[in-house]
Amino acid sequence: MISHDGALVEKYQQEIALLQEKLRVAALRQEECEARLMVQDQQNQRMLQEYQARLEDTESRLREAAG
């Protein structure tokens, strides 16, 4: 009975170690995804600012041409 309990404990410890490793890998993937999303968001914001500046410049030139 004692050796059976020891085998179960070892089996559960192995399962716990495997699940901890899977959790660690999942956390790393999540961090990588969050970092990529942050970079994409920064790029989108930069592009939006550039388009906004171009739009304002174009509107300004149109007003000057019309005036």
BELBEL-V423046 format. One record per backbone hydrogen bond with DSSP energy under -1.0 kcal/mol. NH is the residue of the N-H (numbers start at 1). CO is the residue of the C=O. E is the energy in kcal/mol with one decimal. If there is no record, write none. Layout:
# BELBEL-V423046
NH&CO&E ; NH&CO&E
This chain:
# BELBEL-V423046
5&1&-2.3 ; 6&2&-2.4 ; 7&3&-2.2 ; 8&4&-2.2 ; 9&5&-2.7 ; 10&6&-2.4 ; 11&7&-2.5 ; 12&8&-2.9 ; 13&9&-2.5 ; 14&10&-2.2 ; 15&11&-2.3 ; 16&12&-2.8 ; 17&13&-2.5 ; 18&14&-2.4 ; 19&15&-2.7 ; 20&16&-2.7 ; 21&17&-2.1 ; 22&18&-2.4 ; 23&19&-2.5 ; 24&20&-2.3 ; 25&21&-2.6 ; 26&22&-2.5 ; 27&23&-2.4 ; 28&24&-2.1 ; 29&25&-2.5 ; 30&26&-2.4 ; 31&27&-2.3 ; 32&28&-2.4 ; 33&29&-2.7 ; 34&30&-2.8 ; 35&31&-2.3 ; 36&32&-2.4 ; 37&33&-2.7 ; 38&34&-2.1 ; 39&35&-2.2 ; 40&36&-2.6 ; 41&37&-2.6 ; 42&38&-2.4 ; 43&39&-2.5 ; 44&40&-2.7 ; 45&41&-2.6 ; 46&42&-2.4 ; 47&43&-2.6 ; 48&44&-2.6 ; 49&45&-2.4 ; 50&46&-2.3 ; 51&47&-2.7 ; 52&48&-2.5 ; 53&49&-2.4 ; 54&50&-2.4 ; 55&51&-2.7 ; 56&52&-2.6 ; 57&53&-2.4 ; 58&54&-2.7 ; 59&55&-2.8 ; 60&56&-2.3 ; 61&57&-2.4 ; 62&58&-2.4 ; 63&59&-2.3 ; 64&60&-2.2 ; 65&61&-2.4 ; 66&62&-2.2 ; 67&63&-1.9
